[in-house]
Amino acid sequence: MFTPPPIARERLPALLAAMPKAELHIHIEGSLEPEVIFALAQRNGVALPYADVEALRRAYAFSDLQSFLDIYYAGASVLLHEQDFYDMARAYLAQAAMDNVAHAEVFFDPQTHTARGVSMETVVRGLHRACVDARAELGISSSLILCFLRHLSEEDAFATLEQAMPLLEHIVGVGLDSSELGHPPEKFARVFARCRQLGLRLVAHAGEEGPPAFIWSALDVLRVERIDHGVQAVHDAALMRRLAQDRIALTVCPLSNLKLRVFPELSQHNLKRLLDAGLAATVNSDDPAYFGGYINENFTQVFAAVPQLTAHDAWQLAHNSFAASFAPEGQRRAWQDRLVECFEAHARA
């Protein structure tokens, strides 16, 4: 195992920006910047309940997850055509490539769109085409993860899966997102079992606002391979041991946690504690247009706020992100080799 060389703290921001990394927790609808929302609204003739871009930005004062979701779904209402989904994903992938993201596993919420009469095919084909073009033009690898909205019924999730069946060649896995409180993972046990039979990879949001019990359910009932967020695991010692022993990755989103008041200050974030306990934590941007930054901004701000985080932690976070990805093993190793080369170059500089 590679031991990262010591790198002075003042040089960490440059290292964090330059190192290759995977992003495993990005909601593509949450990458819609206010300027893009208004441009698409104009293109598609959609009326918005905000006078202008600045009025929309001022509305980004969230008190909890639900207050964010209300605005999130309003923003998604401008997405109507395949080209809209293409433009949204292509813009995110361009930004991710600038942040030295080598691979992104992109969440999308089809129920948000099919409920408005937009077809599953329109959504998936637009997103997939953007992924193909970004790989050819920018060199960034990406795949799609279909997320079920947990505030809706399992029957609705099954209907969504049925709509996606002809398009599964473009989808690597399924996830579970939206309002966590009041909607435990076991609500979706049957549909996740069906997805597992279909060979889809499984992830779920758990332990963001919800209790550690939701993480246990995601692991033991849904049988997921990764936990999205998972920061509440620190309140259950047995769960922490389980996550460390089984190398269950946590896709942590620092700026999201701050914006939604999971932590009152970024300096109080428990990312360092998770790493020190041997958990396979990663850093991600969640909904970057709403929460104040893409992946490099998440790395930079959390490392600035938590001085205990070191270059070794940076390497571990990036290494974890590749190890936890659903890319082929050979590709994961190649990215990890690039990561080592990046750290060695920064140590020599």
C-alpha positions, 0 to 999 in steps of 0.5 A: 500500500502506498504511503503518501509523502508529507506535504505542507499544509499550505500546499494542500489546496493545490494538491486537492484540486490536482489529484484525480478523484471519482465523484460518487454522489452527484444529483444531476438535477442538483447541478442546474445553476440558476442561470441555466434554470432561467435559460431553459425556462425561457427556451421551453416557455416555463413560468418560474415563481422567481423574478430573476436569477438573483431572486432564485439564489436568495431562495437558497436559504434552507432550514432542512432537507425538505425546504431544499427539496421544495426548491429543487423540484421547482428547478427541475420543472424546466427540463422537458426535452432530451436536449435539456437533459443533455445540456444539463449533464454535459455542463456538469461533466465539463465542470467535473473534468476541470476539477480532475474528476476521472469518473462520475457516477451520476444520480438522476430522479426519473419520477421527478420528470415522468410525473410531469409527462416527460418520458423515461426515454427522454431522460435517459437518452439525453443523459447517456448521450452527454456521458458518451460525448464527455468521454470522447471530448473531455476524457471523463468516464461516467455512468448513470444511477437511477434513484427512486424517490423515497417519499413516493410508494414502492409501487411507484418505484416498481412502475419506474423500474418497469419504464426503465427496463428497455434502457437498462444498458445505460444504467449501472445501478439504482439508489434511494433519495429524497426525504429521509425522515419518515421513509425508512429503507425497508419501505423499498425492500421488494423493489431493491431485491428485484433490482439485485436480480437484474444485476443492478448495483445498489446504493441508498441515502441513509444516515444524513438526517435519519438515524443509524438504524436507517443505515443498518436497514440499507445494509441488511434489508436493501443489501446496498454496496454503498451508503450515501451520506452516512454521517450519523453512523458515528452514534452507533459503535457497532455500526462503525465497526461493521462499516469499517470491517466490510469496507462499505463506502460512505459518500460524504457531502460536506457542503451539503451537510453544512447547508442543510444544518446537519453540522452547524459549522464545517469545523464540526464535520466528522469526516476526520473521525470517519477516516480515523475509524477506518471507514471508506469515506469519500468526498462529493458535491451532492447538489452543487448548484444549491449547496455552494460548490462542486467537488473541489470546493468541497475538498478545499473548504472541509480541509480548511475548516478541519485542520486535522485533515492531512495529505494522507487523508486526501490520498485516502479519500481519493483512493477510496472513491476509486475503490468504491466505484462501479467501474471495472477493476482494471480501470480502478487500478489505473486511476489509483496509479495516477493518484500515486503519480500525482502525490509523488509529483507534488512531493518533488515540487 
